């Protein structure tokens, strides 16, 4: 058997209470269901969810928004589908003790796994910088500009790096002290905003399927890091349950509250945070959510570290984390992160088909019995085929972003194929199904050809 599950007796962890410093050591199995549920619930609540609720309401940019009932139902459906994907992506990490990008050695081979590792590094660094931008702007929404923007960015960067140095301790800290404050803050702000009588009537159901796709994409963006934390889970069941329960409930609550807040400010995303701050005790409870936002930058920074360790398995993760923290802080200070999010949205379509390929090969075709995550794992070029076809399918069906060259590329592809996406079509589900079906054909062929190489 070529599978490379870490043996804790041969490679014991250096500290049973904290994540190992290199990939040579076995990860401690210290995270229970409650730890992981609290962690993922915190990730499901984001200041970006409040402003991003506008995309939920109008996913195609047509100016015709969903009804409140349609928006909530789209949030529930999209969250259940997307979070189930993230939960399943966490299971192999719990079973093998391997982080996400190292697991992809078994899917694509060691060298080919560098491609998604680098893609994930780029997107996670971008999201990390964007989260620091959010933290700094959220703080200024409360305190004004008396404290300059760079000070808040650097403060957020320091907290992020500190959390990343002690990742398991940080998760336990979140569960014990932060989660309760977030729950109280969300309940208080929900009641305070609803009492102001937001106008929630009117709208259409026309954009329901694209709205579901948007919510699925929000969830699935966490697929590339799920195993980074689940490798420390006490069981695969706790890993899946922690993600599914914690994240899905929190995301529904966050987006639902965002819709309510937008209704109070005429669907102006630039003013939505002001609605929270203006509520009774709003500055206090919104401040809790701003401080909590550091868990988003922490998760992105730690996942970047794990992705880079796939390329440099014996480099101390603390050195990588500090370097990544410096990079994302510098980007948040100087980059136009609002423009960068357009690129991040483009590469988000990578992860639904990639997850489909992993799911079919690992679970359905029982690849778990021969999953090879060694540094010498042979390349599996054929496994790129379903991944690429799923990616193409996503953009043939999806609502295209306002990026001229990208929109032109896929509009031309649709015209050449004589294909026109219909309102009922889901890009996420179409990409998943195409990648999954092709994997059923390609994976057995790949395994038959490998011994002959």
BAMAR-760770 format. One record per residue (C-alpha): x, y negated, z. Coordinates in steps of 0.25 Angstrom, whole numbers, plus 2048, in hexadecimal, padded with zeros to 3 digits. Layout:
+-----+-----+-----+
!  xx !  yy !  zz !
+-----+-----+-----+
!   X !   Y !   Z !
...
+-----+-----+-----+
END
This chain:
+-----+-----+-----+
!  xx !  yy !  zz !
+-----+-----+-----+
! 800 ! 800 ! 800 !
! 806 ! 7F2 ! 7FC !
! 7FD ! 7EA ! 806 !
! 805 ! 7E2 ! 80F !
! 7FD ! 7E0 ! 81C !
! 806 ! 7DA ! 827 !
! 809 ! 7E4 ! 832 !
! 80A ! 7DC ! 83F !
! 812 ! 7E7 ! 845 !
! 81D ! 7E5 ! 83A !
! 81C ! 7D6 ! 839 !
! 816 ! 7D1 ! 847 !
! 812 ! 7C3 ! 848 !
! 81C ! 7BA ! 84F !
! 810 ! 7B4 ! 857 !
! 803 ! 7BB ! 85A !
! 7FC ! 7AE ! 85C !
! 800 ! 7A7 ! 84F !
! 802 ! 7A9 ! 840 !
! 80F ! 7AF ! 83C !
! 819 ! 7A6 ! 836 !
! 81C ! 7AE ! 829 !
! 815 ! 7B8 ! 821 !
! 81E ! 7C3 ! 827 !
! 817 ! 7C4 ! 834 !
! 809 ! 7CA ! 837 !
! 7FE ! 7C0 ! 83A !
! 7F8 ! 7C0 ! 848 !
! 7E9 ! 7C5 ! 848 !
! 7E4 ! 7BA ! 852 !
! 7D8 ! 7B4 ! 84B !
! 7CA ! 7B9 ! 84F !
! 7BD ! 7B6 ! 849 !
! 7BA ! 7AA ! 851 !
! 7C8 ! 7A3 ! 84E !
! 7C6 ! 7A5 ! 83F !
! 7B7 ! 7A1 ! 83F !
! 7BB ! 794 ! 847 !
! 7C7 ! 791 ! 83D !
! 7BF ! 793 ! 831 !
! 7B3 ! 78B ! 836 !
! 7BD ! 77F ! 838 !
! 7C1 ! 781 ! 82A !
! 7B3 ! 781 ! 825 !
! 7B1 ! 773 ! 82B !
! 7B8 ! 768 ! 824 !
! 7B7 ! 759 ! 821 !
! 7B8 ! 75D ! 812 !
! 7AB ! 765 ! 814 !
! 7A4 ! 758 ! 817 !
! 7A8 ! 751 ! 80B !
! 7A8 ! 75D ! 802 !
! 79A ! 75F ! 805 !
! 797 ! 755 ! 7FA !
! 79D ! 760 ! 7F0 !
! 794 ! 76A ! 7F6 !
! 788 ! 760 ! 7F4 !
! 78C ! 75D ! 7E5 !
! 796 ! 768 ! 7E1 !
! 795 ! 765 ! 7D2 !
! 797 ! 756 ! 7D4 !
! 789 ! 753 ! 7CD !
! 784 ! 749 ! 7D7 !
! 778 ! 752 ! 7DA !
! 77A ! 758 ! 7E8 !
! 775 ! 765 ! 7EE !
! 769 ! 765 ! 7F8 !
! 76D ! 766 ! 806 !
! 768 ! 775 ! 806 !
! 76F ! 778 ! 7FA !
! 77C ! 772 ! 800 !
! 77B ! 77A ! 80D !
! 777 ! 787 ! 805 !
! 783 ! 785 ! 7FC !
! 78C ! 783 ! 808 !
! 787 ! 790 ! 80F !
! 788 ! 799 ! 802 !
! 796 ! 793 ! 7FE !
! 79B ! 794 ! 80C !
! 797 ! 7A3 ! 80E !
! 79D ! 7A7 ! 800 !
! 7A9 ! 79F ! 801 !
! 7AC ! 7A2 ! 810 !
! 7AA ! 7B1 ! 80E !
! 7B5 ! 7B0 ! 803 !
! 7BE ! 7AA ! 80D !
! 7BB ! 7B4 ! 818 !
! 7BE ! 7BF ! 80E !
! 7CB ! 7B9 ! 80A !
! 7CF ! 7B9 ! 819 !
! 7CD ! 7C8 ! 81B !
! 7D9 ! 7CC ! 813 !
! 7E2 ! 7C3 ! 81C !
! 7DC ! 7C9 ! 828 !
! 7DE ! 7D7 ! 823 !
! 7ED ! 7D5 ! 81E !
! 7F2 ! 7CA ! 827 !
! 7F6 ! 7C2 ! 81A !
! 7F3 ! 7B4 ! 817 !
! 7EB ! 7B0 ! 80B !
! 7F6 ! 7AE ! 800 !
! 7FE ! 7BA ! 804 !
! 7F1 ! 7C2 ! 803 !
! 7F1 ! 7BE ! 7F4 !
! 7FE ! 7C6 ! 7F2 !
! 7F5 ! 7D2 ! 7F2 !
! 7EC ! 7CC ! 7E8 !
! 7F6 ! 7C6 ! 7DE !
! 803 ! 7CA ! 7E2 !
! 80E ! 7C3 ! 7EB !
! 813 ! 7B9 ! 7E0 !
! 805 ! 7B6 ! 7DA !
! 800 ! 7B3 ! 7E8 !
! 809 ! 7A7 ! 7E7 !
! 7FF ! 7A1 ! 7DD !
! 7F3 ! 7A0 ! 7E7 !
! 7FD ! 79D ! 7F2 !
! 802 ! 790 ! 7EB !
! 7F3 ! 78D ! 7E7 !
! 7EF ! 78E ! 7F5 !
! 7FB ! 786 ! 7FA !
! 7F7 ! 77B ! 7F1 !
! 7E8 ! 77A ! 7F4 !
! 7EB ! 77C ! 803 !
! 7F5 ! 771 ! 803 !
! 7EB ! 768 ! 7FC !
! 7E0 ! 76B ! 806 !
! 7E9 ! 769 ! 812 !
! 7EC ! 75B ! 80D !
! 7DE ! 759 ! 80A !
! 7DA ! 75D ! 818 !
! 7E4 ! 753 ! 81E !
! 7DE ! 748 ! 815 !
! 7D0 ! 74C ! 81B !
! 7D5 ! 74C ! 829 !
! 7DB ! 73E ! 827 !
! 7CF ! 738 ! 821 !
! 7C6 ! 73F ! 82B !
! 7CE ! 739 ! 836 !
! 7CD ! 72B ! 82F !
! 7BE ! 72D ! 82E !
! 7BD ! 72D ! 83D !
! 7C8 ! 723 ! 841 !
! 7CA ! 71A ! 835 !
! 7D7 ! 717 ! 82F !
! 7DE ! 711 ! 83B !
! 7E6 ! 71E ! 83B !
! 7EC ! 71F ! 82D !
! 7E9 ! 72B ! 824 !
! 7F7 ! 731 ! 824 !
! 7F7 ! 732 ! 833 !
! 7EB ! 73B ! 833 !
! 7F1 ! 743 ! 827 !
! 7FD ! 746 ! 82F !
! 7F6 ! 749 ! 83C !
! 7ED ! 753 ! 834 !
! 7FA ! 759 ! 82E !
! 801 ! 75B ! 83C !
! 7F5 ! 762 ! 842 !
! 7F3 ! 76A ! 835 !
! 802 ! 76F ! 836 !
! 801 ! 772 ! 845 !
! 7F4 ! 77A ! 843 !
! 7FB ! 782 ! 837 !
! 808 ! 785 ! 840 !
! 7FF ! 78D ! 849 !
! 7F3 ! 792 ! 840 !
! 7ED ! 79C ! 849 !
! 7EE ! 793 ! 856 !
! 7E7 ! 788 ! 84E !
! 7DC ! 792 ! 84A !
! 7DA ! 795 ! 859 !
! 7DB ! 786 ! 85C !
! 7D0 ! 783 ! 852 !
! 7C7 ! 78E ! 858 !
! 7C8 ! 78A ! 866 !
! 7C8 ! 77B ! 865 !
! 7C4 ! 775 ! 857 !
! 7B9 ! 77E ! 852 !
! 7AF ! 77A ! 85E !
! 7B2 ! 76B ! 85B !
! 7AF ! 76D ! 84C !
! 7A2 ! 774 ! 84F !
! 79D ! 769 ! 859 !
! 7A2 ! 75E ! 84F !
! 79A ! 765 ! 843 !
! 78D ! 767 ! 84B !
! 78E ! 758 ! 851 !
! 790 ! 752 ! 843 !
! 786 ! 75B ! 83C !
! 77B ! 756 ! 846 !
! 780 ! 748 ! 846 !
! 77F ! 747 ! 837 !
! 772 ! 74E ! 835 !
! 76C ! 745 ! 83F !
! 76F ! 739 ! 836 !
! 765 ! 73F ! 82C !
! 76D ! 742 ! 81F !
! 765 ! 743 ! 812 !
! 766 ! 751 ! 80F !
! 75A ! 752 ! 805 !
! 75B ! 753 ! 7F5 !
! 765 ! 759 ! 7EC !
! 766 ! 765 ! 7E3 !
! 76A ! 774 ! 7E3 !
! 771 ! 772 ! 7D5 !
! 77F ! 773 ! 7DB !
! 77D ! 77E ! 7E5 !
! 786 ! 788 ! 7DE !
! 792 ! 77F ! 7DC !
! 790 ! 77A ! 7EB !
! 791 ! 789 ! 7EF !
! 79E ! 78A ! 7E7 !
! 7A3 ! 77E ! 7EE !
! 7A1 ! 784 ! 7FB !
! 7A7 ! 791 ! 7F7 !
! 7B3 ! 789 ! 7F2 !
! 7B4 ! 782 ! 7FF !
! 7B5 ! 78F ! 807 !
! 7BD ! 797 ! 7FD !
! 7C8 ! 78D ! 7FE !
! 7CC ! 793 ! 80B !
! 7CE ! 7A1 ! 804 !
! 7DD ! 79F ! 802 !
! 7DF ! 79D ! 811 !
! 7D5 ! 7A7 ! 817 !
! 7DF ! 7B2 ! 819 !
! 7EA ! 7A8 ! 81F !
! 7E2 ! 7A8 ! 82C !
! 7DA ! 7B5 ! 82B !
! 7E8 ! 7BD ! 82B !
! 7E7 ! 7B9 ! 83A !
! 7D9 ! 7BF ! 83C !
! 7D6 ! 7CA ! 846 !
! 7CE ! 7D1 ! 83B !
! 7C9 ! 7CF ! 82D !
! 7BB ! 7CE ! 832 !
! 7BF ! 7C2 ! 83B !
! 7C6 ! 7BC ! 830 !
! 7BA ! 7BD ! 826 !
! 7B0 ! 7B9 ! 831 !
! 7B8 ! 7AD ! 836 !
! 7B8 ! 7A7 ! 828 !
! 7AA ! 7AA ! 824 !
! 7A3 ! 7A6 ! 831 !
! 7AC ! 79A ! 835 !
! 7AE ! 794 ! 827 !
! 7A0 ! 796 ! 821 !
! 798 ! 790 ! 82D !
! 7A2 ! 784 ! 82E !
! 7A2 ! 781 ! 81F !
! 792 ! 781 ! 81E !
! 792 ! 778 ! 82A !
! 79D ! 76E ! 824 !
! 797 ! 76D ! 817 !
! 789 ! 76C ! 81C !
! 78D ! 760 ! 825 !
! 794 ! 75A ! 819 !
! 787 ! 75A ! 811 !
! 780 ! 753 ! 81D !
! 78B ! 749 ! 81F !
! 78B ! 746 ! 810 !
! 77C ! 743 ! 810 !
! 77E ! 738 ! 81A !
! 788 ! 731 ! 811 !
! 782 ! 732 ! 804 !
! 78B ! 73E ! 800 !
! 797 ! 735 ! 800 !
! 7A2 ! 73F ! 804 !
! 7AB ! 733 ! 807 !
! 7A2 ! 72F ! 812 !
! 79E ! 73C ! 818 !
! 7A9 ! 73C ! 823 !
! 7A3 ! 72F ! 827 !
! 796 ! 735 ! 82A !
! 79C ! 73E ! 834 !
! 7A4 ! 733 ! 83B !
! 798 ! 72A ! 83C !
! 78F ! 735 ! 843 !
! 78E ! 734 ! 853 !
! 79C ! 739 ! 858 !
! 79F ! 73C ! 84A !
! 7AD ! 737 ! 84B !
! 7B0 ! 741 ! 856 !
! 7AA ! 74D ! 84F !
! 7AF ! 749 ! 842 !
! 7BD ! 748 ! 848 !
! 7BC ! 756 ! 84D !
! 7BA ! 75A ! 83E !
! 7C6 ! 752 ! 839 !
! 7CF ! 758 ! 844 !
! 7CA ! 766 ! 840 !
! 7CD ! 763 ! 831 !
! 7DC ! 767 ! 835 !
! 7D8 ! 775 ! 835 !
! 7D5 ! 774 ! 826 !
! 7E3 ! 76E ! 823 !
! 7E9 ! 779 ! 82D !
! 7E2 ! 784 ! 825 !
! 7E7 ! 77E ! 818 !
! 7F5 ! 77C ! 81D !
! 7F6 ! 78A ! 823 !
! 7F1 ! 791 ! 816 !
! 7FB ! 789 ! 80E !
! 806 ! 78F ! 817 !
! 801 ! 79D ! 815 !
! 800 ! 79B ! 806 !
! 80F ! 796 ! 806 !
! 813 ! 7A2 ! 80F !
! 80F ! 7AB ! 804 !
! 81A ! 7A5 ! 7FC !
! 823 ! 7A4 ! 808 !
! 81F ! 7AF ! 811 !
! 82B ! 7AD ! 81B !
! 82B ! 79E ! 81D !
! 826 ! 79A ! 82A !
! 817 ! 795 ! 829 !
! 81A ! 789 ! 832 !
! 824 ! 783 ! 829 !
! 81A ! 785 ! 81D !
! 80E ! 77F ! 825 !
! 816 ! 773 ! 829 !
! 81B ! 770 ! 81B !
! 80C ! 772 ! 816 !
! 807 ! 768 ! 821 !
! 811 ! 75E ! 81C !
! 80D ! 760 ! 80E !
! 7FE ! 75F ! 810 !
! 800 ! 752 ! 819 !
! 808 ! 74C ! 80E !
! 7FE ! 74F ! 804 !
! 7F3 ! 749 ! 80C !
! 7FA ! 73C ! 80E !
! 7FE ! 73A ! 7FF !
! 7F5 ! 742 ! 7F6 !
! 7E7 ! 73F ! 7F0 !
! 7E1 ! 74B ! 7F7 !
! 7D3 ! 748 ! 7F2 !
! 7D8 ! 74A ! 7E4 !
! 7DF ! 757 ! 7E8 !
! 7D2 ! 75E ! 7EC !
! 7CE ! 75F ! 7DE !
! 7DA ! 768 ! 7DB !
! 7D7 ! 770 ! 7E8 !
! 7C9 ! 772 ! 7E3 !
! 7CE ! 777 ! 7D6 !
! 7D7 ! 782 ! 7DC !
! 7CC ! 786 ! 7E6 !
! 7C6 ! 78F ! 7DB !
! 7D2 ! 798 ! 7DC !
! 7CE ! 79E ! 7E9 !
! 7C0 ! 7A4 ! 7E6 !
! 7C5 ! 7AD ! 7DB !
! 7D2 ! 7B0 ! 7E2 !
! 7CA ! 7B4 ! 7EE !
! 7C1 ! 7BD ! 7E5 !
! 7CD ! 7C4 ! 7E0 !
! 7D3 ! 7C6 ! 7EE !
! 7C5 ! 7CB ! 7F3 !
! 7C3 ! 7D5 ! 7E8 !
! 7D1 ! 7DB ! 7E8 !
! 7D3 ! 7DB ! 7F7 !
! 7C5 ! 7E0 ! 7FC !
! 7BE ! 7E6 ! 7F0 !
! 7C9 ! 7ED ! 7E9 !
! 7CF ! 7F1 ! 7F7 !
! 7DC ! 7E9 ! 7F4 !
! 7DE ! 7E8 ! 803 !
! 7E4 ! 7F6 ! 803 !
! 7F0 ! 7F2 ! 7FA !
! 7F1 ! 7E3 ! 7FC !
! 7FF ! 7DF ! 7FA !
! 804 ! 7D2 ! 800 !
! 813 ! 7D5 ! 800 !
! 81C ! 7CA ! 7FA !
! 81F ! 7D5 ! 7F0 !
! 810 ! 7D7 ! 7EC !
! 810 ! 7D9 ! 7DD !
! 809 ! 7CE ! 7D4 !
! 7FA ! 7D2 ! 7D0 !
! 7F9 ! 7C9 ! 7C4 !
! 7EB ! 7CF ! 7C0 !
! 7E5 ! 7CA ! 7CC !
! 7E7 ! 7BC ! 7C7 !
! 7DC ! 7BF ! 7BC !
! 7D0 ! 7BF ! 7C5 !
! 7D5 ! 7B3 ! 7CD !
! 7D7 ! 7AA ! 7C1 !
! 7CA ! 7AF ! 7BA !
! 7C2 ! 7AB ! 7C7 !
! 7C9 ! 79E ! 7C7 !
! 7C5 ! 79B ! 7B9 !
! 7B6 ! 7A0 ! 7BC !
! 7B5 ! 796 ! 7C8 !
! 7B8 ! 78A ! 7BF !
! 7B0 ! 78F ! 7B3 !
! 7A4 ! 78F ! 7BD !
! 7A7 ! 784 ! 7C7 !
! 7A3 ! 775 ! 7C8 !
! 7B0 ! 76F ! 7C3 !
! 7B7 ! 764 ! 7CB !
! 7B9 ! 756 ! 7C7 !
! 7C7 ! 759 ! 7C2 !
! 7C7 ! 755 ! 7B3 !
! 7D2 ! 75F ! 7AD !
! 7CC ! 76A ! 7B6 !
! 7BE ! 767 ! 7B2 !
! 7C2 ! 766 ! 7A3 !
! 7C9 ! 774 ! 7A4 !
! 7BE ! 77C ! 7A9 !
! 7B3 ! 774 ! 7A1 !
! 7BB ! 778 ! 794 !
! 7BC ! 787 ! 799 !
! 7AD ! 787 ! 79B !
! 7AA ! 782 ! 78D !
! 7B4 ! 78C ! 787 !
! 7AD ! 797 ! 78E !
! 79F ! 792 ! 78B !
! 79C ! 792 ! 79A !
! 794 ! 789 ! 7A2 !
! 793 ! 78B ! 7B1 !
! 785 ! 78B ! 7B7 !
! 780 ! 785 ! 7C4 !
! 77E ! 792 ! 7CA !
! 78C ! 797 ! 7C8 !
! 796 ! 798 ! 7D3 !
! 7A4 ! 795 ! 7D0 !
! 7A9 ! 79C ! 7DD !
! 7A1 ! 7A9 ! 7DB !
! 7A4 ! 7AA ! 7CC !
! 7B3 ! 7A8 ! 7CF !
! 7B2 ! 7B3 ! 7DA !
! 7AA ! 7BD ! 7D1 !
! 7B3 ! 7BB ! 7C5 !
! 7C0 ! 7BD ! 7CD !
! 7BA ! 7C9 ! 7D5 !
! 7B5 ! 7D0 ! 7C9 !
! 7C2 ! 7CF ! 7C1 !
! 7CA ! 7D3 ! 7CE !
! 7C2 ! 7E0 ! 7CE !
! 7C7 ! 7E3 ! 7C0 !
! 7D5 ! 7DD ! 7C1 !
! 7DA ! 7E2 ! 7CF !
! 7D9 ! 7F1 ! 7CC !
! 7E0 ! 7EF ! 7BF !
! 7EB ! 7E7 ! 7C6 !
! 7ED ! 7F2 ! 7D0 !
! 7EE ! 7FD ! 7C5 !
! 7F8 ! 7F5 ! 7BE !
! 801 ! 7F1 ! 7CA !
! 808 ! 7FF ! 7CC !
! 80C ! 7FF ! 7BD !
! 814 ! 7F2 ! 7BF !
+-----+-----+-----+
END
